[in-house]
Amino acid sequence: MDNNINIFPNPINTTATIQINEQMKVKNAEMKIIDIMGRTVKTISSIQSNEFTFDRDKLSDGIYFYQLSQGNEIIAKGKMLIE
């Protein structure tokens, strides 16, 4: 688990709250959701806040990886479970 980000609930059923460490200045960040095959299956762009809601949409149950980046820098990464 990356200490820069908190996802709850995890496992995710329909939606989850994503909180980014308050000390990080979030502006125009992007979160990629990546399946176990390495394919980007969802991208959340233009994140302007340290807290936002993630909606699983049509993602299948399983393990996913996330990568939060701002500009060219990856500021957080980890995994989440959708069930």
PDB file with SEQRES, HELIX, SHEET and CRYST1 records, atoms N, CA, C and O in Angstrom:
SEQRES   1 A   83  MET ASP ASN ASN ILE ASN ILE PHE PRO ASN PRO ILE ASN          
SEQRES   2 A   83  THR THR ALA THR ILE GLN ILE ASN GLU GLN MET LYS VAL          
SEQRES   3 A   83  LYS ASN ALA GLU MET LYS ILE ILE ASP ILE MET GLY ARG          
SEQRES   4 A   83  THR VAL LYS THR ILE SER SER ILE GLN SER ASN GLU PHE          
SEQRES   5 A   83  THR PHE ASP ARG ASP LYS LEU SER ASP GLY ILE TYR PHE          
SEQRES   6 A   83  TYR GLN LEU SER GLN GLY ASN GLU ILE ILE ALA LYS GLY          
SEQRES   7 A   83  LYS MET LEU ILE GLU                                          
SHEET    1 AA1 3 ILE A   5  PHE A   8  0                                        
SHEET    2 AA1 3 THR A  15  ILE A  20 -1                                        
SHEET    3 AA1 3 GLU A  51  ASP A  55 -1                                        
SHEET    1 AA2 4 THR A  40  ILE A  47  0                                        
SHEET    2 AA2 4 ALA A  29  ILE A  34 -1                                        
SHEET    3 AA2 4 GLY A  62  GLN A  70 -1                                        
SHEET    4 AA2 4 GLU A  73  ILE A  82 -1                                        
CRYST1    1.000    1.000    1.000  90.00  90.00  90.00 P 1           1          
ATOM      1  N   MET A   1       0.841  -1.185   0.000  1.00  0.00           N  
ATOM      2  CA  MET A   1       0.000   0.000   0.000  1.00  0.00           C  
ATOM      3  C   MET A   1       0.879   1.239   0.000  1.00  0.00           C  
ATOM      4  O   MET A   1       1.838   1.327   0.766  1.00  0.00           O  
ATOM      5  N   ASP A   2       0.559   2.176  -0.840  1.00  0.00           N  
ATOM      6  CA  ASP A   2       1.301   3.426  -0.942  1.00  0.00           C  
ATOM      7  C   ASP A   2       0.785   4.378   0.133  1.00  0.00           C  
ATOM      8  O   ASP A   2      -0.424   4.579   0.245  1.00  0.00           O  
ATOM      9  N   ASN A   3       1.671   4.960   0.914  1.00  0.00           N  
ATOM     10  CA  ASN A   3       1.217   5.831   1.996  1.00  0.00           C  
ATOM     11  C   ASN A   3       0.812   7.229   1.516  1.00  0.00           C  
ATOM     12  O   ASN A   3       0.391   8.052   2.328  1.00  0.00           O  
ATOM     13  N   ASN A   4       0.929   7.509   0.231  1.00  0.00           N  
ATOM     14  CA  ASN A   4       0.477   8.788  -0.313  1.00  0.00           C  
ATOM     15  C   ASN A   4      -1.000   8.768  -0.668  1.00  0.00           C  
ATOM     16  O   ASN A   4      -1.578   9.814  -0.964  1.00  0.00           O  
ATOM     17  N   ILE A   5      -1.617   7.598  -0.644  1.00  0.00           N  
ATOM     18  CA  ILE A   5      -2.999   7.480  -1.102  1.00  0.00           C  
ATOM     19  C   ILE A   5      -3.747   6.479  -0.225  1.00  0.00           C  
ATOM     20  O   ILE A   5      -3.179   5.492   0.243  1.00  0.00           O  
ATOM     21  N   ASN A   6      -5.019   6.754  -0.017  1.00  0.00           N  
ATOM     22  CA  ASN A   6      -5.876   5.867   0.763  1.00  0.00           C  
ATOM     23  C   ASN A   6      -7.151   5.631  -0.042  1.00  0.00           C  
ATOM     24  O   ASN A   6      -7.800   6.583  -0.475  1.00  0.00           O  
ATOM     25  N   ILE A   7      -7.505   4.376  -0.243  1.00  0.00           N  
ATOM     26  CA  ILE A   7      -8.712   4.012  -0.997  1.00  0.00           C  
ATOM     27  C   ILE A   7      -9.628   3.244  -0.056  1.00  0.00           C  
ATOM     28  O   ILE A   7      -9.227   2.239   0.531  1.00  0.00           O  
ATOM     29  N   PHE A   8     -10.867   3.724   0.086  1.00  0.00           N  
ATOM     30  CA  PHE A   8     -11.810   2.984   0.925  1.00  0.00           C  
ATOM     31  C   PHE A   8     -13.217   3.105   0.379  1.00  0.00           C  
ATOM     32  O   PHE A   8     -13.581   4.176  -0.108  1.00  0.00           O  
ATOM     33  N   PRO A   9     -14.023   2.058   0.435  1.00  0.00           N  
ATOM     34  CA  PRO A   9     -13.572   0.736   0.894  1.00  0.00           C  
ATOM     35  C   PRO A   9     -12.695   0.072  -0.166  1.00  0.00           C  
ATOM     36  O   PRO A   9     -12.779   0.408  -1.348  1.00  0.00           O  
ATOM     37  N   ASN A  10     -11.877  -0.846   0.249  1.00  0.00           N  
ATOM     38  CA  ASN A  10     -11.057  -1.641  -0.652  1.00  0.00           C  
ATOM     39  C   ASN A  10     -11.056  -3.047  -0.077  1.00  0.00           C  
ATOM     40  O   ASN A  10     -10.321  -3.275   0.884  1.00  0.00           O  
ATOM     41  N   PRO A  11     -11.816  -4.004  -0.584  1.00  0.00           N  
ATOM     42  CA  PRO A  11     -12.345  -4.107  -1.942  1.00  0.00           C  
ATOM     43  C   PRO A  11     -13.489  -3.126  -2.241  1.00  0.00           C  
ATOM     44  O   PRO A  11     -14.267  -2.735  -1.371  1.00  0.00           O  
ATOM     45  N   ILE A  12     -13.539  -2.758  -3.518  1.00  0.00           N  
ATOM     46  CA  ILE A  12     -14.528  -1.811  -4.025  1.00  0.00           C  
ATOM     47  C   ILE A  12     -15.710  -2.575  -4.598  1.00  0.00           C  
ATOM     48  O   ILE A  12     -15.534  -3.530  -5.354  1.00  0.00           O  
ATOM     49  N   ASN A  13     -16.907  -2.153  -4.236  1.00  0.00           N  
ATOM     50  CA  ASN A  13     -18.103  -2.761  -4.796  1.00  0.00           C  
ATOM     51  C   ASN A  13     -18.588  -1.912  -5.976  1.00  0.00           C  
ATOM     52  O   ASN A  13     -18.536  -2.373  -7.116  1.00  0.00           O  
ATOM     53  N   THR A  14     -19.050  -0.708  -5.737  1.00  0.00           N  
ATOM     54  CA  THR A  14     -19.493   0.169  -6.829  1.00  0.00           C  
ATOM     55  C   THR A  14     -18.670   1.442  -6.895  1.00  0.00           C  
ATOM     56  O   THR A  14     -18.211   1.828  -7.970  1.00  0.00           O  
ATOM     57  N   THR A  15     -18.475   2.104  -5.748  1.00  0.00           N  
ATOM     58  CA  THR A  15     -17.660   3.320  -5.715  1.00  0.00           C  
ATOM     59  C   THR A  15     -16.725   3.277  -4.518  1.00  0.00           C  
ATOM     60  O   THR A  15     -16.940   2.516  -3.574  1.00  0.00           O  
ATOM     61  N   ALA A  16     -15.689   4.099  -4.566  1.00  0.00           N  
ATOM     62  CA  ALA A  16     -14.754   4.223  -3.451  1.00  0.00           C  
ATOM     63  C   ALA A  16     -14.317   5.677  -3.357  1.00  0.00           C  
ATOM     64  O   ALA A  16     -14.343   6.415  -4.342  1.00  0.00           O  
ATOM     65  N   THR A  17     -13.922   6.068  -2.175  1.00  0.00           N  
ATOM     66  CA  THR A  17     -13.339   7.390  -1.968  1.00  0.00           C  
ATOM     67  C   THR A  17     -11.832   7.238  -2.037  1.00  0.00           C  
ATOM     68  O   THR A  17     -11.255   6.341  -1.423  1.00  0.00           O  
ATOM     69  N   ILE A  18     -11.204   8.124  -2.791  1.00  0.00           N  
ATOM     70  CA  ILE A  18      -9.750   8.111  -2.909  1.00  0.00           C  
ATOM     71  C   ILE A  18      -9.239   9.397  -2.278  1.00  0.00           C  
ATOM     72  O   ILE A  18      -9.602  10.499  -2.690  1.00  0.00           O  
ATOM     73  N   GLN A  19      -8.385   9.233  -1.267  1.00  0.00           N  
ATOM     74  CA  GLN A  19      -7.789  10.375  -0.585  1.00  0.00           C  
ATOM     75  C   GLN A  19      -6.295  10.380  -0.841  1.00  0.00           C  
ATOM     76  O   GLN A  19      -5.615   9.369  -0.665  1.00  0.00           O  
ATOM     77  N   ILE A  20      -5.798  11.529  -1.257  1.00  0.00           N  
ATOM     78  CA  ILE A  20      -4.371  11.708  -1.517  1.00  0.00           C  
ATOM     79  C   ILE A  20      -3.795  12.500  -0.342  1.00  0.00           C  
ATOM     80  O   ILE A  20      -4.422  13.442   0.142  1.00  0.00           O  
ATOM     81  N   ASN A  21      -2.620  12.122   0.106  1.00  0.00           N  
ATOM     82  CA  ASN A  21      -1.955  12.771   1.229  1.00  0.00           C  
ATOM     83  C   ASN A  21      -2.094  14.294   1.129  1.00  0.00           C  
ATOM     84  O   ASN A  21      -1.804  14.891   0.093  1.00  0.00           O  
ATOM     85  N   GLU A  22      -2.544  14.907   2.230  1.00  0.00           N  
ATOM     86  CA  GLU A  22      -2.787  16.357   2.283  1.00  0.00           C  
ATOM     87  C   GLU A  22      -1.545  17.177   1.944  1.00  0.00           C  
ATOM     88  O   GLU A  22      -1.665  18.296   1.445  1.00  0.00           O  
ATOM     89  N   GLN A  23      -0.364  16.641   2.206  1.00  0.00           N  
ATOM     90  CA  GLN A  23       0.869  17.395   1.964  1.00  0.00           C  
ATOM     91  C   GLN A  23       1.230  17.471   0.485  1.00  0.00           C  
ATOM     92  O   GLN A  23       2.108  18.239   0.092  1.00  0.00           O  
ATOM     93  N   MET A  24       0.558  16.682  -0.319  1.00  0.00           N  
ATOM     94  CA  MET A  24       0.821  16.707  -1.757  1.00  0.00           C  
ATOM     95  C   MET A  24      -0.074  17.749  -2.405  1.00  0.00           C  
ATOM     96  O   MET A  24      -1.276  17.795  -2.143  1.00  0.00           O  
ATOM     97  N   LYS A  25       0.499  18.564  -3.232  1.00  0.00           N  
ATOM     98  CA  LYS A  25      -0.262  19.590  -3.946  1.00  0.00           C  
ATOM     99  C   LYS A  25      -0.782  18.975  -5.247  1.00  0.00           C  
ATOM    100  O   LYS A  25      -0.026  18.784  -6.199  1.00  0.00           O  
ATOM    101  N   VAL A  26      -2.070  18.671  -5.276  1.00  0.00           N  
ATOM    102  CA  VAL A  26      -2.657  17.996  -6.430  1.00  0.00           C  
ATOM    103  C   VAL A  26      -3.206  19.038  -7.399  1.00  0.00           C  
ATOM    104  O   VAL A  26      -4.057  19.852  -7.043  1.00  0.00           O  
ATOM    105  N   LYS A  27      -2.707  18.995  -8.620  1.00  0.00           N  
ATOM    106  CA  LYS A  27      -3.200  19.882  -9.668  1.00  0.00           C  
ATOM    107  C   LYS A  27      -3.031  19.174 -11.004  1.00  0.00           C  
ATOM    108  O   LYS A  27      -1.916  18.848 -11.411  1.00  0.00           O  
ATOM    109  N   ASN A  28      -4.149  18.942 -11.680  1.00  0.00           N  
ATOM    110  CA  ASN A  28      -4.136  18.277 -12.987  1.00  0.00           C  
ATOM    111  C   ASN A  28      -3.496  16.892 -12.929  1.00  0.00           C  
ATOM    112  O   ASN A  28      -2.756  16.507 -13.835  1.00  0.00           O  
ATOM    113  N   ALA A  29      -3.780  16.149 -11.868  1.00  0.00           N  
ATOM    114  CA  ALA A  29      -3.241  14.793 -11.755  1.00  0.00           C  
ATOM    115  C   ALA A  29      -4.083  13.837 -12.598  1.00  0.00           C  
ATOM    116  O   ALA A  29      -5.199  14.159 -13.006  1.00  0.00           O  
ATOM    117  N   GLU A  30      -3.526  12.663 -12.845  1.00  0.00           N  
ATOM    118  CA  GLU A  30      -4.213  11.640 -13.638  1.00  0.00           C  
ATOM    119  C   GLU A  30      -4.021  10.288 -12.951  1.00  0.00           C  
ATOM    120  O   GLU A  30      -2.928   9.952 -12.496  1.00  0.00           O  
ATOM    121  N   MET A  31      -5.108   9.525 -12.889  1.00  0.00           N  
ATOM    122  CA  MET A  31      -5.036   8.187 -12.304  1.00  0.00           C  
ATOM    123  C   MET A  31      -5.370   7.162 -13.373  1.00  0.00           C  
ATOM    124  O   MET A  31      -6.425   7.222 -14.004  1.00  0.00           O  
ATOM    125  N   LYS A  32      -4.457   6.220 -13.567  1.00  0.00           N  
ATOM    126  CA  LYS A  32      -4.683   5.124 -14.502  1.00  0.00           C  
ATOM    127  C   LYS A  32      -4.990   3.867 -13.713  1.00  0.00           C  
ATOM    128  O   LYS A  32      -4.331   3.573 -12.715  1.00  0.00           O  
ATOM    129  N   ILE A  33      -5.991   3.129 -14.162  1.00  0.00           N  
ATOM    130  CA  ILE A  33      -6.332   1.834 -13.592  1.00  0.00           C  
ATOM    131  C   ILE A  33      -5.866   0.787 -14.597  1.00  0.00           C  
ATOM    132  O   ILE A  33      -6.244   0.829 -15.768  1.00  0.00           O  
ATOM    133  N   ILE A  34      -5.047  -0.147 -14.138  1.00  0.00           N  
ATOM    134  CA  ILE A  34      -4.375  -1.111 -15.017  1.00  0.00           C  
ATOM    135  C   ILE A  34      -4.766  -2.521 -14.582  1.00  0.00           C  
ATOM    136  O   ILE A  34      -4.714  -2.846 -13.395  1.00  0.00           O  
ATOM    137  N   ASP A  35      -5.160  -3.360 -15.547  1.00  0.00           N  
ATOM    138  CA  ASP A  35      -5.533  -4.738 -15.205  1.00  0.00           C  
ATOM    139  C   ASP A  35      -4.278  -5.601 -15.040  1.00  0.00           C  
ATOM    140  O   ASP A  35      -3.162  -5.135 -15.269  1.00  0.00           O  
ATOM    141  N   ILE A  36      -4.472  -6.859 -14.641  1.00  0.00           N  
ATOM    142  CA  ILE A  36      -3.314  -7.721 -14.369  1.00  0.00           C  
ATOM    143  C   ILE A  36      -2.535  -8.090 -15.630  1.00  0.00           C  
ATOM    144  O   ILE A  36      -1.430  -8.627 -15.547  1.00  0.00           O  
ATOM    145  N   MET A  37      -3.111  -7.801 -16.796  1.00  0.00           N  
ATOM    146  CA  MET A  37      -2.404  -8.042 -18.057  1.00  0.00           C  
ATOM    147  C   MET A  37      -1.575  -6.826 -18.476  1.00  0.00           C  
ATOM    148  O   MET A  37      -0.889  -6.856 -19.499  1.00  0.00           O  
ATOM    149  N   GLY A  38      -1.643  -5.753 -17.677  1.00  0.00           N  
ATOM    150  CA  GLY A  38      -0.861  -4.554 -17.981  1.00  0.00           C  
ATOM    151  C   GLY A  38      -1.564  -3.562 -18.878  1.00  0.00           C  
ATOM    152  O   GLY A  38      -0.949  -2.599 -19.338  1.00  0.00           O  
ATOM    153  N   ARG A  39      -2.852  -3.780 -19.138  1.00  0.00           N  
ATOM    154  CA  ARG A  39      -3.611  -2.868 -20.006  1.00  0.00           C  
ATOM    155  C   ARG A  39      -4.267  -1.775 -19.165  1.00  0.00           C  
ATOM    156  O   ARG A  39      -4.838  -2.057 -18.112  1.00  0.00           O  
ATOM    157  N   THR A  40      -4.185  -0.534 -19.630  1.00  0.00           N  
ATOM    158  CA  THR A  40      -4.900   0.558 -18.966  1.00  0.00           C  
ATOM    159  C   THR A  40      -6.367   0.415 -19.319  1.00  0.00           C  
ATOM    160  O   THR A  40      -6.735   0.484 -20.491  1.00  0.00           O  
ATOM    161  N   VAL A  41      -7.218   0.213 -18.302  1.00  0.00           N  
ATOM    162  CA  VAL A  41      -8.639  -0.041 -18.537  1.00  0.00           C  
ATOM    163  C   VAL A  41      -9.511   1.163 -18.165  1.00  0.00           C  
ATOM    164  O   VAL A  41     -10.688   1.212 -18.523  1.00  0.00           O  
ATOM    165  N   LYS A  42      -8.944   2.115 -17.458  1.00  0.00           N  
ATOM    166  CA  LYS A  42      -9.694   3.312 -17.080  1.00  0.00           C  
ATOM    167  C   LYS A  42      -8.694   4.411 -16.753  1.00  0.00           C  
ATOM    168  O   LYS A  42      -7.655   4.158 -16.144  1.00  0.00           O  
ATOM    169  N   THR A  43      -9.017   5.628 -17.163  1.00  0.00           N  
ATOM    170  CA  THR A  43      -8.180   6.789 -16.845  1.00  0.00           C  
ATOM    171  C   THR A  43      -9.068   7.876 -16.277  1.00  0.00           C  
ATOM    172  O   THR A  43     -10.103   8.212 -16.853  1.00  0.00           O  
ATOM    173  N   ILE A  44      -8.658   8.424 -15.148  1.00  0.00           N  
ATOM    174  CA  ILE A  44      -9.356   9.555 -14.543  1.00  0.00           C  
ATOM    175  C   ILE A  44      -8.429  10.746 -14.699  1.00  0.00           C  
ATOM    176  O   ILE A  44      -7.346  10.775 -14.114  1.00  0.00           O  
ATOM    177  N   SER A  45      -8.847  11.729 -15.483  1.00  0.00           N  
ATOM    178  CA  SER A  45      -7.995  12.872 -15.808  1.00  0.00           C  
ATOM    179  C   SER A  45      -8.429  14.118 -15.044  1.00  0.00           C  
ATOM    180  O   SER A  45      -9.516  14.168 -14.468  1.00  0.00           O  
ATOM    181  N   SER A  46      -7.566  15.108 -15.052  1.00  0.00           N  
ATOM    182  CA  SER A  46      -7.843  16.440 -14.495  1.00  0.00           C  
ATOM    183  C   SER A  46      -8.263  16.398 -13.028  1.00  0.00           C  
ATOM    184  O   SER A  46      -9.207  17.084 -12.637  1.00  0.00           O  
ATOM    185  N   ILE A  47      -7.578  15.607 -12.222  1.00  0.00           N  
ATOM    186  CA  ILE A  47      -7.851  15.547 -10.790  1.00  0.00           C  
ATOM    187  C   ILE A  47      -7.279  16.813 -10.155  1.00  0.00           C  
ATOM    188  O   ILE A  47      -6.085  17.089 -10.270  1.00  0.00           O  
ATOM    189  N   GLN A  48      -8.137  17.577  -9.486  1.00  0.00           N  
ATOM    190  CA  GLN A  48      -7.733  18.858  -8.917  1.00  0.00           C  
ATOM    191  C   GLN A  48      -7.783  18.876  -7.394  1.00  0.00           C  
ATOM    192  O   GLN A  48      -7.435  19.882  -6.776  1.00  0.00           O  
ATOM    193  N   SER A  49      -8.213  17.770  -6.782  1.00  0.00           N  
ATOM    194  CA  SER A  49      -8.483  17.743  -5.351  1.00  0.00           C  
ATOM    195  C   SER A  49      -7.783  16.568  -4.691  1.00  0.00           C  
ATOM    196  O   SER A  49      -7.451  15.586  -5.356  1.00  0.00           O  
ATOM    197  N   ASN A  50      -7.556  16.663  -3.383  1.00  0.00           N  
ATOM    198  CA  ASN A  50      -6.930  15.568  -2.652  1.00  0.00           C  
ATOM    199  C   ASN A  50      -7.913  14.468  -2.298  1.00  0.00           C  
ATOM    200  O   ASN A  50      -7.523  13.456  -1.716  1.00  0.00           O  
ATOM    201  N   GLU A  51      -9.186  14.651  -2.643  1.00  0.00           N  
ATOM    202  CA  GLU A  51     -10.183  13.612  -2.404  1.00  0.00           C  
ATOM    203  C   GLU A  51     -11.175  13.599  -3.562  1.00  0.00           C  
ATOM    204  O   GLU A  51     -11.687  14.643  -3.966  1.00  0.00           O  
ATOM    205  N   PHE A  52     -11.439  12.412  -4.087  1.00  0.00           N  
ATOM    206  CA  PHE A  52     -12.418  12.274  -5.164  1.00  0.00           C  
ATOM    207  C   PHE A  52     -13.023  10.881  -5.110  1.00  0.00           C  
ATOM    208  O   PHE A  52     -12.527   9.999  -4.409  1.00  0.00           O  
ATOM    209  N   THR A  53     -14.101  10.697  -5.862  1.00  0.00           N  
ATOM    210  CA  THR A  53     -14.809   9.419  -5.883  1.00  0.00           C  
ATOM    211  C   THR A  53     -14.429   8.636  -7.127  1.00  0.00           C  
ATOM    212  O   THR A  53     -14.397   9.175  -8.233  1.00  0.00           O  
ATOM    213  N   PHE A  54     -14.141   7.361  -6.930  1.00  0.00           N  
ATOM    214  CA  PHE A  54     -13.845   6.435  -8.017  1.00  0.00           C  
ATOM    215  C   PHE A  54     -15.093   5.593  -8.256  1.00  0.00           C  
ATOM    216  O   PHE A  54     -15.652   5.030  -7.314  1.00  0.00           O  
ATOM    217  N   ASP A  55     -15.529   5.504  -9.494  1.00  0.00           N  
ATOM    218  CA  ASP A  55     -16.677   4.675  -9.870  1.00  0.00           C  
ATOM    219  C   ASP A  55     -16.159   3.525 -10.722  1.00  0.00           C  
ATOM    220  O   ASP A  55     -15.491   3.746 -11.733  1.00  0.00           O  
ATOM    221  N   ARG A  56     -16.467   2.298 -10.315  1.00  0.00           N  
ATOM    222  CA  ARG A  56     -15.935   1.129 -11.023  1.00  0.00           C  
ATOM    223  C   ARG A  56     -16.498   0.988 -12.438  1.00  0.00           C  
ATOM    224  O   ARG A  56     -15.916   0.279 -13.259  1.00  0.00           O  
ATOM    225  N   ASP A  57     -17.618   1.651 -12.737  1.00  0.00           N  
ATOM    226  CA  ASP A  57     -18.266   1.543 -14.051  1.00  0.00           C  
ATOM    227  C   ASP A  57     -18.470   0.079 -14.412  1.00  0.00           C  
ATOM    228  O   ASP A  57     -19.135  -0.655 -13.681  1.00  0.00           O  
ATOM    229  N   LYS A  58     -17.905  -0.347 -15.530  1.00  0.00           N  
ATOM    230  CA  LYS A  58     -18.115  -1.717 -16.010  1.00  0.00           C  
ATOM    231  C   LYS A  58     -16.901  -2.614 -15.778  1.00  0.00           C  
ATOM    232  O   LYS A  58     -16.779  -3.661 -16.414  1.00  0.00           O  
ATOM    233  N   LEU A  59     -16.004  -2.216 -14.875  1.00  0.00           N  
ATOM    234  CA  LEU A  59     -14.826  -3.041 -14.613  1.00  0.00           C  
ATOM    235  C   LEU A  59     -15.240  -4.356 -13.955  1.00  0.00           C  
ATOM    236  O   LEU A  59     -16.055  -4.370 -13.033  1.00  0.00           O  
ATOM    237  N   SER A  60     -14.676  -5.447 -14.432  1.00  0.00           N  
ATOM    238  CA  SER A  60     -14.962  -6.773 -13.888  1.00  0.00           C  
ATOM    239  C   SER A  60     -14.331  -6.934 -12.512  1.00  0.00           C  
ATOM    240  O   SER A  60     -13.411  -6.202 -12.148  1.00  0.00           O  
ATOM    241  N   ASP A  61     -14.833  -7.894 -11.759  1.00  0.00           N  
ATOM    242  CA  ASP A  61     -14.222  -8.221 -10.474  1.00  0.00           C  
ATOM    243  C   ASP A  61     -12.775  -8.643 -10.697  1.00  0.00           C  
ATOM    244  O   ASP A  61     -12.461  -9.295 -11.693  1.00  0.00           O  
ATOM    245  N   GLY A  62     -11.906  -8.276  -9.782  1.00  0.00           N  
ATOM    246  CA  GLY A  62     -10.518  -8.706  -9.890  1.00  0.00           C  
ATOM    247  C   GLY A  62      -9.561  -7.728  -9.243  1.00  0.00           C  
ATOM    248  O   GLY A  62      -9.968  -6.747  -8.620  1.00  0.00           O  
ATOM    249  N   ILE A  63      -8.284  -8.014  -9.402  1.00  0.00           N  
ATOM    250  CA  ILE A  63      -7.215  -7.166  -8.874  1.00  0.00           C  
ATOM    251  C   ILE A  63      -6.788  -6.188  -9.962  1.00  0.00           C  
ATOM    252  O   ILE A  63      -6.591  -6.566 -11.117  1.00  0.00           O  
ATOM    253  N   TYR A  64      -6.651  -4.932  -9.574  1.00  0.00           N  
ATOM    254  CA  TYR A  64      -6.207  -3.883 -10.482  1.00  0.00           C  
ATOM    255  C   TYR A  64      -5.082  -3.099  -9.815  1.00  0.00           C  
ATOM    256  O   TYR A  64      -4.964  -3.069  -8.590  1.00  0.00           O  
ATOM    257  N   PHE A  65      -4.281  -2.482 -10.628  1.00  0.00           N  
ATOM    258  CA  PHE A  65      -3.214  -1.618 -10.141  1.00  0.00           C  
ATOM    259  C   PHE A  65      -3.588  -0.191 -10.507  1.00  0.00           C  
ATOM    260  O   PHE A  65      -4.231   0.052 -11.528  1.00  0.00           O  
ATOM    261  N   TYR A  66      -3.181   0.745  -9.670  1.00  0.00           N  
ATOM    262  CA  TYR A  66      -3.411   2.153 -10.004  1.00  0.00           C  
ATOM    263  C   TYR A  66      -2.076   2.871 -10.025  1.00  0.00           C  
ATOM    264  O   TYR A  66      -1.118   2.488  -9.354  1.00  0.00           O  
ATOM    265  N   GLN A  67      -2.053   3.925 -10.822  1.00  0.00           N  
ATOM    266  CA  GLN A  67      -0.862   4.760 -10.929  1.00  0.00           C  
ATOM    267  C   GLN A  67      -1.346   6.201 -10.996  1.00  0.00           C  
ATOM    268  O   GLN A  67      -2.044   6.584 -11.935  1.00  0.00           O  
ATOM    269  N   LEU A  68      -0.980   6.987 -10.012  1.00  0.00           N  
ATOM    270  CA  LEU A  68      -1.368   8.384  -9.956  1.00  0.00           C  
ATOM    271  C   LEU A  68      -0.167   9.218 -10.359  1.00  0.00           C  
ATOM    272  O   LEU A  68       0.904   9.117  -9.760  1.00  0.00           O  
ATOM    273  N   SER A  69      -0.353  10.037 -11.374  1.00  0.00           N  
ATOM    274  CA  SER A  69       0.763  10.849 -11.844  1.00  0.00           C  
ATOM    275  C   SER A  69       0.348  12.313 -11.964  1.00  0.00           C  
ATOM    276  O   SER A  69      -0.821  12.654 -12.146  1.00  0.00           O  
ATOM    277  N   GLN A  70       1.360  13.148 -11.852  1.00  0.00           N  
ATOM    278  CA  GLN A  70       1.170  14.587 -12.013  1.00  0.00           C  
ATOM    279  C   GLN A  70       2.320  15.067 -12.876  1.00  0.00           C  
ATOM    280  O   GLN A  70       3.485  14.983 -12.488  1.00  0.00           O  
ATOM    281  N   GLY A  71       1.980  15.570 -14.047  1.00  0.00           N  
ATOM    282  CA  GLY A  71       3.033  15.892 -15.005  1.00  0.00           C  
ATOM    283  C   GLY A  71       3.722  14.595 -15.415  1.00  0.00           C  
ATOM    284  O   GLY A  71       3.054  13.628 -15.781  1.00  0.00           O  
ATOM    285  N   ASN A  72       5.029  14.569 -15.358  1.00  0.00           N  
ATOM    286  CA  ASN A  72       5.787  13.363 -15.714  1.00  0.00           C  
ATOM    287  C   ASN A  72       6.170  12.535 -14.505  1.00  0.00           C  
ATOM    288  O   ASN A  72       6.919  11.567 -14.636  1.00  0.00           O  
ATOM    289  N   GLU A  73       5.671  12.893 -13.328  1.00  0.00           N  
ATOM    290  CA  GLU A  73       6.069  12.218 -12.093  1.00  0.00           C  
ATOM    291  C   GLU A  73       4.955  11.318 -11.561  1.00  0.00           C  
ATOM    292  O   GLU A  73       3.806  11.745 -11.440  1.00  0.00           O  
ATOM    293  N   ILE A  74       5.304  10.074 -11.245  1.00  0.00           N  
ATOM    294  CA  ILE A  74       4.355   9.166 -10.587  1.00  0.00           C  
ATOM    295  C   ILE A  74       4.398   9.492  -9.106  1.00  0.00           C  
ATOM    296  O   ILE A  74       5.444   9.370  -8.468  1.00  0.00           O  
ATOM    297  N   ILE A  75       3.250   9.913  -8.549  1.00  0.00           N  
ATOM    298  CA  ILE A  75       3.227  10.321  -7.143  1.00  0.00           C  
ATOM    299  C   ILE A  75       2.649   9.244  -6.228  1.00  0.00           C  
ATOM    300  O   ILE A  75       2.819   9.319  -5.011  1.00  0.00           O  
ATOM    301  N   ALA A  76       1.976   8.254  -6.785  1.00  0.00           N  
ATOM    302  CA  ALA A  76       1.462   7.143  -5.978  1.00  0.00           C  
ATOM    303  C   ALA A  76       1.138   5.971  -6.890  1.00  0.00           C  
ATOM    304  O   ALA A  76       0.757   6.150  -8.047  1.00  0.00           O  
ATOM    305  N   LYS A  77       1.297   4.773  -6.351  1.00  0.00           N  
ATOM    306  CA  LYS A  77       0.881   3.577  -7.079  1.00  0.00           C  
ATOM    307  C   LYS A  77       0.600   2.483  -6.068  1.00  0.00           C  
ATOM    308  O   LYS A  77       1.103   2.506  -4.945  1.00  0.00           O  
ATOM    309  N   GLY A  78      -0.211   1.525  -6.488  1.00  0.00           N  
ATOM    310  CA  GLY A  78      -0.573   0.436  -5.595  1.00  0.00           C  
ATOM    311  C   GLY A  78      -1.581  -0.465  -6.275  1.00  0.00           C  
ATOM    312  O   GLY A  78      -1.692  -0.485  -7.501  1.00  0.00           O  
ATOM    313  N   LYS A  79      -2.328  -1.224  -5.450  1.00  0.00           N  
ATOM    314  CA  LYS A  79      -3.322  -2.106  -6.036  1.00  0.00           C  
ATOM    315  C   LYS A  79      -4.650  -1.964  -5.314  1.00  0.00           C  
ATOM    316  O   LYS A  79      -4.715  -1.532  -4.163  1.00  0.00           O  
ATOM    317  N   MET A  80      -5.696  -2.336  -6.015  1.00  0.00           N  
ATOM    318  CA  MET A  80      -7.052  -2.309  -5.463  1.00  0.00           C  
ATOM    319  C   MET A  80      -7.767  -3.561  -5.901  1.00  0.00           C  
ATOM    320  O   MET A  80      -7.421  -4.174  -6.911  1.00  0.00           O  
ATOM    321  N   LEU A  81      -8.760  -3.933  -5.137  1.00  0.00           N  
ATOM    322  CA  LEU A  81      -9.560  -5.115  -5.442  1.00  0.00           C  
ATOM    323  C   LEU A  81     -10.981  -4.677  -5.723  1.00  0.00           C  
ATOM    324  O   LEU A  81     -11.570  -3.920  -4.952  1.00  0.00           O  
ATOM    325  N   ILE A  82     -11.530  -5.153  -6.824  1.00  0.00           N  
ATOM    326  CA  ILE A  82     -12.923  -4.877  -7.171  1.00  0.00           C  
ATOM    327  C   ILE A  82     -13.675  -6.194  -7.093  1.00  0.00           C  
ATOM    328  O   ILE A  82     -13.284  -7.194  -7.696  1.00  0.00           O  
ATOM    329  N   GLU A  83     -14.784  -6.172  -6.321  1.00  0.00           N  
ATOM    330  CA  GLU A  83     -15.601  -7.394  -6.244  1.00  0.00           C  
ATOM    331  C   GLU A  83     -17.059  -7.061  -6.107  1.00  0.00           C  
ATOM    332  O   GLU A  83     -17.894  -7.962  -6.029  1.00  0.00           O  
TER     333      GLU A  83                                                      
END                                                                             
